[in-house]
Amino acid sequence: MAMRRAVRQHLPSLIRRAVSSGGTANSGSLAACRSVSCAMRSVSTSVPSGEPSVETSFVSQATPVSPFAAAAAAASSAYTSPATVAAENAIRDGPRNDWSREEIQAIYDSPLLDLLFYGAQVHRHSHKFREVQQCTLLSIKTGGCSEDCSYCPQSSRYNTEVKAQKLLGEDAVLTAAKKAKEAGSTRFCMGAAWRDTVGRKTNFNQILSYVKEIRGMGMEVCCTLGMLEKKQAEQLKEAGLTAYNPQGYI
């Protein structure tokens, strides 16, 4: 415990002095790393007398750092990816819905590990990250899709012997949604096996009514209905849709 108190008390100022003493990117970073190691050794010897002294291998001697590694660390610290900036803004200012295509592309092109690290930070800040949301997915229109999506067993490229069916009626869908809520689901998802919603006005209007009814039950609602027109996306939003999983937009 004494060792820990000494580290907390003295290490920050020692590290600052060690780092500020550096010169160039190579020699300065190397000197700083060695100085920090020396600082750790000095902290380990500053434990008050009469208390047990704890000294581990990482403070017993200076750890050599290659000039290449020091230069790489200095160079990487000078780069801030769009994912980093977006995450910091999201945590500070909250979510936003006015992203431009250029901003989205820049975040998408950020280094993978930045996306993983900062995405996890935003997730932990915005959600109860130790909890898992229970969702129920219902195929409200099965089989007969003309699209050839390789991930979907109902696409035209696979012979899965799934027979084409009509859109499920209101009673079947709402009954399934009620059972899902009773079982603990907080989101109900509806999927339809077709390429797009063009020319399906009757079916689409029926789905809009499903969305309104299920939202009225106090559940989140998401859909995957193939490609949408902009007007249809707006109608789904007005009906109360929580999220949409698209293949694309027309």
VOKOL-855145 format. One record per residue (C-alpha): x, y, z. Coordinates in nm, 2 decimals. Example, Ala and Ser with C-alpha at 12.3 -4.5 7.8 and 13.67 -1.06 7.14 Angstrom:
2
x = 1.23 | y = -0.45 | z = 0.78
x = 1.37 | y = -0.11 | z = 0.71
END
This chain:
250
x = 0.00 | y = 0.00 | z = 0.00
x = 0.28 | y = 0.24 | z = 0.08
x = 0.43 | y = 0.17 | z = -0.26
x = 0.10 | y = 0.26 | z = -0.43
x = 0.07 | y = 0.58 | z = -0.23
x = 0.42 | y = 0.68 | z = -0.33
x = 0.35 | y = 0.61 | z = -0.70
x = 0.03 | y = 0.82 | z = -0.69
x = 0.20 | y = 1.10 | z = -0.51
x = 0.53 | y = 1.14 | z = -0.70
x = 0.50 | y = 0.97 | z = -1.04
x = 0.30 | y = 1.23 | z = -1.24
x = 0.54 | y = 1.51 | z = -1.16
x = 0.85 | y = 1.29 | z = -1.23
x = 0.70 | y = 1.18 | z = -1.57
x = 0.63 | y = 1.54 | z = -1.67
x = 0.99 | y = 1.64 | z = -1.59
x = 1.13 | y = 1.34 | z = -1.77
x = 0.92 | y = 1.40 | z = -2.09
x = 0.98 | y = 1.78 | z = -2.10
x = 1.36 | y = 1.72 | z = -2.09
x = 1.35 | y = 1.55 | z = -2.44
x = 1.48 | y = 1.71 | z = -2.76
x = 1.43 | y = 1.57 | z = -3.10
x = 1.17 | y = 1.30 | z = -3.18
x = 1.43 | y = 1.03 | z = -3.16
x = 1.67 | y = 1.13 | z = -2.89
x = 1.41 | y = 1.31 | z = -2.69
x = 1.16 | y = 1.03 | z = -2.68
x = 1.44 | y = 0.78 | z = -2.59
x = 1.57 | y = 1.00 | z = -2.32
x = 1.22 | y = 1.05 | z = -2.18
x = 1.15 | y = 0.68 | z = -2.17
x = 1.48 | y = 0.62 | z = -1.98
x = 1.41 | y = 0.90 | z = -1.75
x = 1.06 | y = 0.77 | z = -1.67
x = 1.22 | y = 0.43 | z = -1.59
x = 1.46 | y = 0.61 | z = -1.35
x = 1.17 | y = 0.80 | z = -1.21
x = 1.00 | y = 0.47 | z = -1.13
x = 1.31 | y = 0.35 | z = -0.95
x = 1.32 | y = 0.67 | z = -0.75
x = 0.96 | y = 0.63 | z = -0.65
x = 1.02 | y = 0.27 | z = -0.54
x = 1.29 | y = 0.39 | z = -0.30
x = 1.08 | y = 0.68 | z = -0.16
x = 0.86 | y = 0.45 | z = 0.06
x = 0.87 | y = 0.57 | z = 0.42
x = 1.11 | y = 0.38 | z = 0.65
x = 0.96 | y = 0.12 | z = 0.86
x = 0.70 | y = 0.02 | z = 0.60
x = 0.74 | y = -0.28 | z = 0.36
x = 0.91 | y = -0.19 | z = 0.03
x = 0.77 | y = -0.34 | z = -0.29
x = 0.99 | y = -0.34 | z = -0.59
x = 0.89 | y = -0.53 | z = -0.91
x = 1.09 | y = -0.62 | z = -1.21
x = 0.97 | y = -0.33 | z = -1.42
x = 1.12 | y = -0.08 | z = -1.19
x = 1.44 | y = -0.27 | z = -1.10
x = 1.63 | y = -0.15 | z = -1.40
x = 1.60 | y = 0.08 | z = -1.71
x = 1.42 | y = -0.08 | z = -2.00
x = 1.60 | y = 0.00 | z = -2.33
x = 1.38 | y = 0.15 | z = -2.60
x = 1.50 | y = 0.15 | z = -2.96
x = 1.51 | y = 0.48 | z = -3.14
x = 1.28 | y = 0.34 | z = -3.41
x = 1.01 | y = 0.25 | z = -3.15
x = 1.04 | y = 0.59 | z = -2.99
x = 1.01 | y = 0.77 | z = -3.32
x = 0.71 | y = 0.56 | z = -3.42
x = 0.54 | y = 0.64 | z = -3.09
x = 0.60 | y = 1.01 | z = -3.14
x = 0.47 | y = 1.01 | z = -3.50
x = 0.15 | y = 0.82 | z = -3.40
x = 0.07 | y = 1.06 | z = -3.12
x = 0.07 | y = 1.35 | z = -3.37
x = -0.22 | y = 1.19 | z = -3.58
x = -0.58 | y = 1.22 | z = -3.48
x = -0.82 | y = 1.02 | z = -3.68
x = -1.17 | y = 1.13 | z = -3.78
x = -1.31 | y = 0.85 | z = -3.56
x = -1.13 | y = 0.99 | z = -3.26
x = -1.27 | y = 1.34 | z = -3.32
x = -1.62 | y = 1.21 | z = -3.38
x = -1.61 | y = 1.00 | z = -3.06
x = -1.49 | y = 1.29 | z = -2.85
x = -1.76 | y = 1.51 | z = -2.99
x = -2.03 | y = 1.24 | z = -2.94
x = -1.93 | y = 1.20 | z = -2.57
x = -1.92 | y = 1.57 | z = -2.51
x = -2.22 | y = 1.69 | z = -2.72
x = -2.44 | y = 1.38 | z = -2.75
x = -2.57 | y = 1.22 | z = -3.07
x = -2.63 | y = 1.40 | z = -3.40
x = -2.83 | y = 1.32 | z = -3.71
x = -2.69 | y = 1.57 | z = -3.96
x = -2.39 | y = 1.38 | z = -4.09
x = -2.26 | y = 1.45 | z = -4.44
x = -2.14 | y = 1.18 | z = -4.67
x = -1.79 | y = 1.32 | z = -4.65
x = -1.78 | y = 1.29 | z = -4.27
x = -1.92 | y = 0.94 | z = -4.28
x = -1.66 | y = 0.84 | z = -4.54
x = -1.38 | y = 0.99 | z = -4.33
x = -1.48 | y = 0.80 | z = -4.02
x = -1.52 | y = 0.48 | z = -4.22
x = -1.16 | y = 0.52 | z = -4.35
x = -1.02 | y = 0.57 | z = -4.00
x = -0.77 | y = 0.31 | z = -3.87
x = -0.95 | y = -0.01 | z = -3.77
x = -0.82 | y = -0.01 | z = -3.41
x = -0.94 | y = 0.35 | z = -3.37
x = -1.29 | y = 0.25 | z = -3.48
x = -1.29 | y = -0.04 | z = -3.23
x = -1.15 | y = 0.16 | z = -2.94
x = -1.34 | y = 0.48 | z = -2.98
x = -1.66 | y = 0.31 | z = -3.09
x = -1.65 | y = 0.11 | z = -2.77
x = -1.60 | y = 0.43 | z = -2.57
x = -1.91 | y = 0.59 | z = -2.73
x = -2.11 | y = 0.27 | z = -2.67
x = -2.01 | y = 0.25 | z = -2.31
x = -2.10 | y = 0.62 | z = -2.26
x = -2.44 | y = 0.60 | z = -2.43
x = -2.56 | y = 0.25 | z = -2.32
x = -2.56 | y = 0.02 | z = -2.02
x = -2.28 | y = -0.18 | z = -2.17
x = -2.32 | y = -0.48 | z = -1.93
x = -2.68 | y = -0.53 | z = -2.05
x = -2.80 | y = -0.70 | z = -2.37
x = -3.12 | y = -0.60 | z = -2.54
x = -3.36 | y = -0.88 | z = -2.62
x = -3.52 | y = -0.85 | z = -2.97
x = -3.75 | y = -1.07 | z = -3.16
x = -3.74 | y = -1.11 | z = -3.54
x = -4.04 | y = -1.21 | z = -3.74
x = -4.03 | y = -1.29 | z = -4.12
x = -4.36 | y = -1.12 | z = -4.22
x = -4.31 | y = -1.21 | z = -4.59
x = -4.10 | y = -1.53 | z = -4.66
x = -3.95 | y = -1.65 | z = -4.98
x = -3.97 | y = -1.54 | z = -5.35
x = -3.70 | y = -1.27 | z = -5.34
x = -3.54 | y = -1.19 | z = -5.67
x = -3.23 | y = -1.04 | z = -5.52
x = -2.91 | y = -1.24 | z = -5.50
x = -2.76 | y = -1.13 | z = -5.16
x = -2.50 | y = -1.39 | z = -5.07
x = -2.57 | y = -1.38 | z = -4.70
x = -2.94 | y = -1.45 | z = -4.73
x = -3.08 | y = -1.81 | z = -4.75
x = -3.39 | y = -1.67 | z = -4.92
x = -3.21 | y = -1.50 | z = -5.21
x = -3.24 | y = -1.62 | z = -5.57
x = -2.89 | y = -1.76 | z = -5.57
x = -2.97 | y = -2.04 | z = -5.33
x = -3.20 | y = -2.34 | z = -5.36
x = -3.32 | y = -2.38 | z = -5.01
x = -3.67 | y = -2.49 | z = -5.10
x = -3.83 | y = -2.20 | z = -4.92
x = -4.17 | y = -2.15 | z = -5.07
x = -4.29 | y = -1.79 | z = -5.14
x = -4.56 | y = -1.67 | z = -4.90
x = -4.78 | y = -1.37 | z = -4.89
x = -4.74 | y = -1.09 | z = -4.63
x = -4.86 | y = -1.20 | z = -4.29
x = -5.19 | y = -1.06 | z = -4.17
x = -5.24 | y = -0.82 | z = -3.89
x = -5.36 | y = -1.07 | z = -3.63
x = -5.05 | y = -1.30 | z = -3.69
x = -4.80 | y = -1.01 | z = -3.67
x = -4.95 | y = -0.84 | z = -3.36
x = -5.00 | y = -1.17 | z = -3.18
x = -4.63 | y = -1.24 | z = -3.23
x = -4.54 | y = -0.90 | z = -3.11
x = -4.74 | y = -0.94 | z = -2.79
x = -4.58 | y = -1.28 | z = -2.72
x = -4.24 | y = -1.12 | z = -2.78
x = -4.31 | y = -0.85 | z = -2.52
x = -4.44 | y = -1.10 | z = -2.27
x = -4.12 | y = -1.30 | z = -2.32
x = -3.90 | y = -1.00 | z = -2.23
x = -3.82 | y = -0.85 | z = -2.58
x = -3.81 | y = -0.47 | z = -2.59
x = -3.77 | y = -0.45 | z = -2.97
x = -3.97 | y = -0.62 | z = -3.25
x = -3.81 | y = -0.66 | z = -3.59
x = -4.00 | y = -0.74 | z = -3.91
x = -3.83 | y = -0.87 | z = -4.23
x = -3.98 | y = -0.91 | z = -4.58
x = -3.81 | y = -1.11 | z = -4.85
x = -3.83 | y = -0.88 | z = -5.15
x = -3.58 | y = -0.67 | z = -5.34
x = -3.76 | y = -0.34 | z = -5.29
x = -4.09 | y = -0.18 | z = -5.20
x = -4.17 | y = -0.02 | z = -5.53
x = -4.51 | y = -0.12 | z = -5.66
x = -4.61 | y = -0.27 | z = -5.32
x = -4.83 | y = 0.02 | z = -5.19
x = -5.09 | y = -0.20 | z = -5.03
x = -4.83 | y = -0.41 | z = -4.85
x = -4.63 | y = -0.11 | z = -4.75
x = -4.93 | y = 0.07 | z = -4.60
x = -5.01 | y = -0.25 | z = -4.41
x = -4.66 | y = -0.26 | z = -4.27
x = -4.70 | y = 0.11 | z = -4.16
x = -5.00 | y = 0.01 | z = -3.96
x = -4.80 | y = -0.27 | z = -3.80
x = -4.53 | y = -0.03 | z = -3.70
x = -4.78 | y = 0.21 | z = -3.53
x = -4.96 | y = -0.07 | z = -3.35
x = -4.64 | y = -0.23 | z = -3.21
x = -4.50 | y = 0.11 | z = -3.11
x = -4.83 | y = 0.15 | z = -2.92
x = -4.74 | y = -0.15 | z = -2.72
x = -4.43 | y = 0.03 | z = -2.59
x = -4.17 | y = -0.16 | z = -2.79
x = -3.91 | y = -0.04 | z = -3.03
x = -3.97 | y = -0.15 | z = -3.39
x = -3.72 | y = -0.21 | z = -3.67
x = -3.77 | y = -0.34 | z = -4.03
x = -3.57 | y = -0.48 | z = -4.32
x = -3.78 | y = -0.44 | z = -4.64
x = -3.53 | y = -0.41 | z = -4.91
x = -3.46 | y = -0.09 | z = -5.10
x = -3.68 | y = 0.21 | z = -5.01
x = -3.77 | y = 0.54 | z = -5.18
x = -3.70 | y = 0.85 | z = -4.97
x = -4.08 | y = 0.92 | z = -4.92
x = -4.12 | y = 0.56 | z = -4.78
x = -3.84 | y = 0.61 | z = -4.54
x = -4.00 | y = 0.93 | z = -4.42
x = -4.34 | y = 0.75 | z = -4.38
x = -4.18 | y = 0.47 | z = -4.17
x = -4.02 | y = 0.74 | z = -3.95
x = -4.35 | y = 0.91 | z = -3.90
x = -4.51 | y = 0.58 | z = -3.81
x = -4.26 | y = 0.54 | z = -3.53
x = -4.00 | y = 0.31 | z = -3.67
x = -3.69 | y = 0.29 | z = -3.44
x = -3.44 | y = 0.16 | z = -3.69
x = -3.41 | y = 0.03 | z = -4.05
x = -3.17 | y = -0.23 | z = -4.19
x = -3.14 | y = -0.14 | z = -4.56
x = -2.99 | y = -0.30 | z = -4.86
x = -2.99 | y = 0.03 | z = -5.03
x = -3.19 | y = 0.33 | z = -5.15
x = -3.35 | y = 0.41 | z = -5.48
END
